[in-house]
Amino acid sequence: MKSATFMKTTSLQKFGIFLFAIILVLSIYEEVPAQEVIDEGVVTFGYRNNGKVREGASLEMFYKDGIVSYKSGWRRRAGSKEKQFLDYNESKTYQVLTTSEDKYVVKKAFSEYEQPKFKDKSETILGYECKKAVFKIKSNTIEVWYTEGLPIKGTPTISVGADLGLILKMVRNGSFEIFATNIEFRKVKAEELNFDIATAKEVKADSYLRKVIDSRYQTIKVFEREQINFGDKIENPKEDLLNITYRYSKGSVILKKIKLPELPKGTTVIADLTSWSNGDAYDRTGSLFIIPVKEEVNFLNAFKDGIENVPVYTDKNGKEFQGVVATENYEPPLELARFFTPFGVKQFNEYTQIEGYNWADSALYRQEITSLLPQNGEEIWIGVFIGNYDKGGHVASLNLKIHPSYSKDENKSRHWIKPIFNTLNIMEMSGQNYATMFHNDSLTLTIDIPEGLETLSLRYTSTGHGGWGGGDEFNPKLNEIIIDDEVVYKFVPWREDCPTYRLLNPSSGNFGNGLTSSDLSRSNWCPGSITVPEIIPLNNLTPGIHTLKIAIPIGERAGGSFSAWNVSGVLIGTYK
């Protein structure tokens, strides 16, 4: 009897619990409709590289009404001017760029992207069974795991697997991984989706990519197709004006005063120089440089008032060389890049026609100059020299491209820059002597190293000149850097890759053996090339006064022919 009563009570209790559960479910359904719960949401992704999670790096992917948008927490992408969308209604991707000039969009169908190979493998991610597919894109193997069981769709990378459903993991080359950390079904706010392309100007993919790349850095246009020649009558403004091109040394030097922005730690600055022949058919020495003006006596005095207005260096033979070494109150021009014009590029392309030779339009020289620039937003005098005696000469353009740091660290690095010698005679056309001081002698100077440096190096650029068979242009010569009578560095500056630049040299002479003049190996330069400087560590050099020497066994004169060595050196240090 007791047993039957107990069973009856238990059944009633079970029915009550079941009824309560039904009421609870109905109340939840009325409060948040089921359709809103499952059809909208956000997927959060993290990053791993070689198994290590990237701290502070994340990606949110929002899905609503067949549209996917993204918000990156990765500091490398912070502040990006580009937005990306997936449109499952039209099966298209959209990339949208907003610049100060306009708004641009490029559209691409899902079917235009690389297609995968499907694998008979699966994996459970965040409780969902995922299938595997593999893509081969630009020599990369990209493995993805995706689920088709959810109404939310999307991929963390719009170019990979947009039409596979929802990708929850992506691995590139077995080492870099993007993985879902959370799926939240909720209403997506309008500002999170932000799918607004109505005002965007549609462009082709190549044009769009160029605009995206250009938007990522700042460009300072210093010179725009300025002529560098010989013999013009020059009238410069008497005042030192910003952003005005001054021409000196009979037209062979262009100079401009510009203001640099502040350069936070991690910034990279690239000098982008282009030259064309405007009548000169020969290869010529060129230099991109800064004129230090913090001292009362500086090379700007030489440009304005004559080469005799800078300190003179005298070799042991009594020959004088103007403005080539630093003194207590003078710094020589700080060389940013050494370059060499080719034989007649552009001007003589049509003049010399050879089947199968597609001459270049111009010579391009690009070099990082970050460590040579002041960091505090200072004004500088920057110039370009091309040695020539031609009325048409050359034309040159210069841009400084300032690439921001990946880091959010806004601190400026504290570094010390000291140009100590520069024997390249950038006022050659105004009587500055060629660098022949190495005959049975060394270029000798004193340097003063300040206290508190953590690192110190010498940026040394060297090229040999003397354009005949016995000249140093065509003969390897040992360069030795000697500090306090100890050789700290030695090497032979020599280039054997000059044939690489053949298509820059339409007016280069052709020899009977099939070679051309521009093919010949030279002392650290080629017609159409830039010379890479040597970076020589001097971390063991103590603070105070030291004697520095440059020793080169320069070739002897041959009649009216002689050899010369253009060497420049800048000390670069960082403070502790």
C-alpha positions in Angstrom: 0.0 0.0 0.0 2.8 2.4 1.0 4.7 1.4 -2.1 1.7 2.4 -4.5 1.2 5.7 -2.7 4.9 6.5 -3.1 4.9 5.7 -6.8 1.8 7.9 -7.3 3.4 10.9 -5.5 6.6 10.5 -7.6 4.7 10.5 -10.9 2.9 13.8 -9.9 6.3 15.3 -9.0 7.7 14.4 -12.3 4.8 15.8 -14.2 5.1 19.1 -12.2 8.8 19.4 -13.1 8.1 18.7 -16.8 5.2 21.3 -16.8 7.6 23.9 -15.2 10.2 23.3 -17.8 7.7 23.8 -20.6 6.6 27.1 -19.1 10.2 28.2 -18.7 11.1 27.5 -22.3 8.0 29.3 -23.6 8.8 32.3 -21.4 12.4 32.4 -22.8 11.1 32.1 -26.4 8.7 35.0 -25.9 11.6 37.2 -24.5 14.2 36.4 -27.2 12.8 35.0 -30.5 14.6 31.9 -31.7 15.2 33.4 -35.1 17.3 36.3 -33.7 19.3 33.9 -31.6 20.5 31.7 -34.3 20.7 33.9 -37.4 23.0 36.7 -36.0 26.2 36.7 -34.0 29.9 37.2 -33.6 32.8 34.8 -33.9 36.0 35.7 -32.1 39.3 34.4 -33.4 42.8 34.2 -31.9 46.3 33.8 -33.4 49.0 31.3 -32.8 52.5 31.2 -34.4 54.6 28.1 -33.9 52.2 27.0 -31.1 52.6 30.3 -29.2 49.4 32.4 -28.8 49.9 36.1 -29.8 48.9 38.2 -26.9 46.7 41.1 -27.7 45.9 39.8 -31.2 42.3 39.0 -32.0 39.7 39.2 -34.7 35.9 39.6 -34.4 33.7 38.5 -37.3 30.1 39.7 -37.4 27.3 38.0 -39.3 23.9 39.5 -40.0 21.4 39.1 -42.9 24.0 37.3 -45.1 26.7 40.1 -44.6 30.0 39.5 -42.8 32.2 42.3 -41.4 35.3 42.4 -39.3 36.9 44.2 -36.4 40.6 43.5 -35.7 42.2 43.8 -32.3 45.6 43.1 -33.8 47.8 46.1 -33.1 49.4 45.8 -36.6 46.0 46.5 -38.1 44.9 49.1 -35.6 43.8 52.3 -37.4 43.5 50.6 -40.7 41.7 52.6 -43.4 40.5 49.4 -45.1 37.3 47.4 -44.3 36.4 44.0 -45.8 33.0 42.4 -46.2 31.5 39.1 -47.4 28.1 39.2 -49.1 26.4 35.8 -49.1 23.4 37.2 -50.9 25.5 38.1 -53.9 28.3 35.6 -53.3 30.9 38.4 -53.4 33.7 39.9 -51.4 34.0 43.7 -50.9 37.2 45.5 -50.0 36.6 49.2 -49.1 39.3 51.8 -48.7 38.7 55.3 -47.2 41.4 57.9 -47.8 41.5 61.7 -47.5 40.8 61.9 -51.2 37.9 59.5 -51.7 36.4 56.1 -50.9 37.1 53.1 -53.1 35.7 49.6 -53.4 36.7 46.4 -55.3 34.3 43.5 -55.7 35.1 39.9 -56.4 33.0 36.8 -56.8 33.6 33.9 -54.4 34.1 31.7 -57.5 37.1 33.8 -58.6 39.2 32.7 -55.6 41.3 29.6 -55.4 39.3 26.4 -54.8 40.2 23.7 -52.3 40.7 20.0 -52.2 38.5 18.3 -49.7 39.9 15.8 -47.2 38.2 12.9 -45.5 39.0 14.2 -42.0 37.1 15.9 -39.3 37.7 17.7 -36.0 35.5 19.0 -33.2 35.9 22.7 -32.5 33.9 24.6 -29.9 31.6 21.6 -29.8 30.9 21.6 -33.6 32.0 18.9 -36.0 34.2 20.4 -38.7 35.4 19.1 -42.0 38.8 19.7 -43.5 39.8 21.4 -46.8 43.2 22.4 -48.2 44.1 25.4 -50.4 47.3 26.0 -52.3 47.8 29.8 -52.6 51.1 31.4 -53.7 53.1 28.4 -52.7 51.4 28.3 -49.3 49.5 25.4 -47.9 46.4 26.5 -46.1 44.4 24.0 -44.1 40.9 25.0 -43.0 38.3 23.3 -40.8 34.7 24.4 -41.4 31.2 23.5 -40.3 28.1 23.6 -42.4 25.7 23.0 -39.4 25.2 26.7 -38.4 23.3 29.5 -40.1 26.2 31.9 -39.4 28.7 31.8 -42.2 32.1 33.3 -42.8 35.9 33.0 -42.9 38.6 34.9 -41.0 40.3 35.7 -44.3 38.0 36.8 -47.1 40.2 35.2 -49.8 40.1 31.7 -48.4 37.0 29.5 -48.3 34.2 32.1 -48.2 31.7 29.6 -49.6 32.5 26.7 -47.2 30.1 27.6 -44.4 31.8 28.8 -41.2 35.5 28.3 -40.9 36.6 27.8 -37.3 40.3 27.1 -37.8 42.9 28.0 -40.5 46.5 26.9 -40.5 49.1 28.3 -42.9 52.2 26.2 -43.7 51.7 24.2 -40.5 52.9 27.1 -38.3 50.6 30.1 -38.4 47.1 29.5 -37.0 43.9 31.5 -36.8 41.4 29.7 -34.5 37.9 30.4 -33.2 37.8 31.1 -29.4 34.1 31.9 -29.1 30.8 31.9 -30.9 28.1 34.3 -29.5 24.6 34.2 -31.0 23.2 37.7 -30.5 21.9 40.7 -32.3 24.6 42.5 -34.3 24.5 46.3 -34.0 24.5 48.5 -37.1 27.8 50.1 -36.2 29.4 46.6 -35.9 28.3 45.6 -39.4 28.8 49.0 -40.9 28.2 47.8 -44.5 28.1 51.0 -46.4 29.5 51.0 -49.9 26.9 53.2 -51.7 29.3 56.2 -51.9 32.4 54.2 -52.8 34.0 54.5 -56.2 34.5 51.0 -57.8 38.0 50.4 -59.1 39.9 47.5 -60.6 41.8 45.2 -58.3 45.3 46.4 -59.3 44.4 50.0 -58.8 42.8 49.2 -55.4 45.9 47.4 -54.2 48.1 50.3 -55.1 45.9 52.7 -53.2 45.9 50.4 -50.2 49.7 50.2 -50.1 50.1 53.9 -50.6 47.7 54.7 -47.8 49.8 52.8 -45.2 52.7 55.3 -45.2 53.4 59.0 -45.6 55.2 60.3 -48.7 57.2 63.5 -48.7 57.7 64.7 -52.2 61.1 66.5 -52.1 62.0 66.8 -55.8 59.7 66.2 -58.8 61.6 65.9 -62.1 64.2 68.5 -61.4 67.0 69.1 -63.9 70.6 68.5 -62.8 72.9 69.8 -65.5 75.8 72.1 -66.1 76.2 75.7 -67.2 72.8 77.3 -66.4 72.6 80.8 -65.0 71.2 80.4 -61.5 69.3 82.9 -59.4 68.3 81.5 -56.0 66.2 83.3 -53.4 68.4 85.2 -50.9 66.3 83.9 -48.0 66.5 80.3 -46.7 62.9 79.3 -47.6 61.1 76.0 -46.9 60.1 73.8 -49.8 61.9 75.8 -52.5 64.4 74.1 -54.8 67.8 75.8 -54.8 70.4 75.0 -57.5 74.1 75.3 -57.0 77.5 74.5 -58.5 76.5 75.5 -62.1 73.3 73.4 -61.9 74.9 70.1 -60.8 73.4 70.2 -57.3 69.7 70.7 -56.3 69.0 71.5 -52.6 65.8 72.0 -50.6 65.0 72.8 -47.0 62.2 70.6 -45.7 60.6 69.8 -42.4 60.5 66.2 -41.3 57.7 64.9 -39.1 58.4 63.4 -35.8 59.7 59.8 -36.2 58.6 57.6 -33.3 60.6 54.5 -32.4 60.2 51.8 -35.0 59.5 54.1 -37.9 61.2 53.2 -41.2 62.2 55.8 -43.8 63.0 54.9 -47.3 64.6 57.3 -49.8 63.1 56.7 -53.2 65.2 58.4 -56.0 64.6 58.2 -59.7 66.8 59.5 -62.5 66.6 59.9 -66.3 69.1 61.1 -68.8 68.1 64.5 -70.2 71.0 64.6 -72.7 74.0 63.2 -70.9 75.0 59.8 -72.4 77.6 58.8 -69.7 77.5 57.1 -66.3 78.0 59.6 -63.5 78.6 59.7 -59.8 75.5 60.7 -57.8 75.0 61.4 -54.1 71.9 62.0 -51.9 73.0 64.0 -48.8 72.0 66.3 -45.9 73.9 69.5 -45.1 74.4 69.7 -41.3 73.9 73.4 -40.4 74.1 73.3 -36.6 77.6 74.7 -36.7 78.3 78.3 -37.8 80.6 77.0 -40.5 78.9 74.5 -42.8 78.8 73.3 -46.4 75.9 75.6 -47.1 78.5 78.5 -46.9 80.3 76.8 -49.7 77.2 76.6 -51.9 76.3 80.2 -51.3 79.7 81.9 -51.2 82.2 79.5 -52.7 84.1 76.3 -51.9 86.9 78.3 -50.1 84.5 79.0 -47.3 84.8 75.5 -45.6 87.8 74.1 -43.7 90.6 72.6 -45.7 92.3 69.2 -45.2 95.9 69.0 -46.3 97.6 65.7 -47.1 101.3 65.1 -46.5 102.1 66.2 -50.1 100.7 69.6 -49.3 97.6 69.2 -51.5 94.4 70.8 -50.2 90.9 69.2 -50.1 88.0 71.4 -49.2 85.4 70.5 -46.6 86.1 66.7 -46.4 86.6 66.0 -42.7 84.8 67.1 -39.5 86.5 69.7 -37.3 85.6 71.1 -33.9 83.1 73.5 -35.5 82.3 71.9 -38.9 80.6 68.8 -40.2 80.9 67.6 -43.8 77.8 66.7 -45.9 76.1 63.6 -44.4 75.7 61.1 -47.3 72.4 59.2 -47.3 73.0 57.2 -50.5 75.6 56.9 -53.2 74.3 56.1 -56.6 75.5 56.0 -60.2 73.5 57.0 -63.3 73.5 54.6 -66.2 74.6 55.3 -69.8 71.8 57.4 -71.2 68.6 55.8 -69.9 65.4 57.2 -71.4 67.1 59.9 -73.5 68.9 57.4 -75.7 66.5 54.5 -75.6 65.3 55.2 -79.2 68.7 56.2 -80.4 70.1 52.7 -79.8 67.7 49.9 -80.9 68.8 46.3 -80.4 66.4 43.4 -81.0 65.2 41.9 -77.8 66.6 44.7 -75.6 63.8 46.5 -73.9 65.5 49.5 -72.3 64.3 50.7 -68.9 62.4 53.9 -68.6 64.4 55.2 -65.7 67.0 54.3 -63.0 65.5 53.6 -59.6 67.5 53.8 -56.4 65.9 52.9 -53.0 67.6 52.8 -49.7 66.7 52.9 -46.0 68.0 56.0 -44.3 66.1 55.9 -40.9 69.2 55.9 -38.7 70.6 59.0 -40.4 67.6 61.3 -39.8 66.8 63.4 -36.7 63.8 62.1 -34.8 62.3 65.3 -33.4 60.6 66.8 -36.4 63.4 69.0 -37.4 64.1 71.1 -40.5 66.9 69.7 -42.8 68.7 70.7 -46.0 68.6 67.7 -48.4 70.2 67.6 -51.8 71.1 65.6 -54.8 74.3 65.8 -56.8 75.0 64.3 -60.2 78.4 65.1 -61.6 78.2 66.0 -65.3 79.2 68.7 -67.8 76.2 68.4 -70.1 73.7 71.2 -70.8 70.8 68.8 -70.7 72.3 66.6 -68.0 69.8 64.6 -66.0 66.4 64.8 -64.4 65.7 63.5 -60.9 62.9 62.9 -58.5 63.1 62.2 -54.8 60.4 60.9 -52.4 60.9 60.1 -48.7 58.5 57.3 -47.7 57.8 57.2 -44.0 56.5 53.8 -42.8 55.0 53.8 -39.3 56.0 51.3 -36.7 54.0 48.1 -36.0 54.2 48.9 -32.3 52.1 51.5 -30.5 55.2 52.8 -28.7 55.3 56.5 -29.4 58.6 57.1 -27.7 61.4 58.5 -29.9 64.6 56.6 -30.0 67.6 58.6 -28.7 70.5 58.3 -31.0 73.6 60.2 -31.9 74.6 61.0 -35.5 78.0 62.4 -36.5 79.2 62.8 -40.1 83.0 62.6 -39.8 84.3 62.5 -43.4 83.1 62.7 -47.0 85.6 63.0 -49.8 83.0 62.9 -52.6 83.4 66.3 -54.3 79.8 67.4 -54.7 81.0 70.8 -55.8 83.2 69.3 -58.5 81.9 71.7 -61.0 82.9 74.6 -58.7 86.5 73.6 -58.1 86.3 71.1 -55.2 89.2 68.7 -55.6 89.0 65.0 -56.3 89.9 62.6 -53.4 93.5 61.7 -54.3 94.8 62.2 -50.7 95.6 58.5 -50.4 98.9 58.6 -52.3 101.4 57.1 -49.7 99.2 58.6 -47.1 96.0 58.0 -45.1 92.9 60.2 -44.6 93.4 61.0 -41.0 91.1 62.8 -38.5 90.2 62.8 -34.8 86.8 61.8 -33.4 85.3 62.5 -30.1 82.9 59.7 -28.7 80.4 61.0 -26.2 79.6 59.3 -22.9 76.5 57.1 -22.4 76.3 55.3 -25.8 75.0 51.7 -25.7 75.9 51.0 -29.3 78.2 52.6 -31.8 78.9 51.9 -35.5 80.6 53.5 -38.5 78.5 53.6 -41.7 81.2 53.6 -44.4 80.6 54.0 -48.1 83.5 53.6 -50.6 83.8 53.6 -54.4 86.9 53.7 -56.5 87.3 55.8 -59.6 89.8 56.2 -62.5 88.2 55.2 -65.8 91.0 53.5 -67.7 92.5 50.0 -67.6 95.0 50.9 -64.9 92.6 53.1 -63.0 91.1 52.2 -59.6 87.6 52.0 -61.1 88.6 48.6 -62.7 91.2 47.4 -60.1 90.3 45.9 -56.7 91.9 47.8 -53.8 92.0 47.0 -50.1 90.3 49.5 -47.8 91.4 49.6 -44.2 89.8 51.5 -41.3 92.3 52.1 -38.5 91.5 53.5 -35.1 94.3 54.4 -32.7 96.8 52.5 -34.9 94.7 49.3 -34.9 93.0 47.9 -38.0 89.3 47.5 -37.0 87.9 46.6 -40.4 89.2 45.9 -43.9 87.6 44.8 -47.1 87.9 45.1 -50.9 85.0 47.1 -52.3 84.2 45.3 -55.5 81.1 44.6 -57.6 80.8 41.7 -60.1 77.1 42.0 -60.7 77.2 44.9 -63.2 75.7 42.8 -66.1 72.5 42.8 -64.1 72.0 46.5 -65.1 72.5 46.1 -68.8 69.0 47.2 -69.8 69.5 50.5 -68.0 72.4 51.4 -70.3 71.3 52.0 -73.9 74.3 54.2 -74.8 77.0 51.9 -73.2 79.7 51.1 -75.7 79.9 47.6 -77.1 83.2 45.8 -77.4 84.5 43.3 -79.9 84.2 40.4 -77.4 80.5 40.9 -76.9 80.8 42.7 -73.6 79.6 46.3 -73.0 81.2 48.9 -70.8 78.3 48.7 -68.3 79.0 44.9 -67.9 82.5 45.4 -66.5 83.2 44.8 -62.8 84.1 47.9 -60.8 85.2 49.2 -57.4 81.9 48.9 -55.5 79.6 50.3 -58.2 77.9 49.7 -61.5 76.3 52.1 -64.0 72.7 52.2 -62.7 73.3 50.9 -59.2 73.3 52.1 -55.7 76.3 51.4 -53.4 75.5 49.5 -50.2 77.4 51.0 -47.2 79.4 48.9 -44.8 78.1 48.9 -41.2 81.2 48.5 -38.9 80.5 47.9 -35.2 82.6 50.0 -32.8 81.0 49.0 -29.5 84.3 48.6 -27.8 85.4 52.1 -28.6 85.6 54.1 -25.3 84.3 57.6 -24.9 86.8 60.4 -25.6 89.2 61.4 -28.4 90.5 58.8 -30.9 92.5 58.9 -34.2 90.8 57.4 -37.2 92.5 56.7 -40.5 91.4 55.4 -43.9 94.1 53.7 -45.9 93.7 52.8 -49.6 96.7 51.9 -51.9 95.5 54.3 -54.6 96.9 53.8 -58.2 99.5 56.1 -59.7 98.8 58.7 -62.2 99.2 57.9 -65.9 99.7 61.1 -67.9 96.6 63.2 -67.4 94.6 60.3 -65.9 94.4 59.7 -62.1 92.5 57.6 -59.6 90.3 58.9 -56.7 88.4 57.3 -53.9 85.0 58.7 -52.8 84.6 57.6 -49.1 82.1 58.9 -46.6 81.7 57.9 -43.0 79.0 58.6 -40.4 79.2 57.5 -36.7 75.8 56.3 -35.4 75.2 55.6 -31.8 72.2 54.8 -29.5 72.0 56.0 -25.9 71.4 53.7 -23.0 
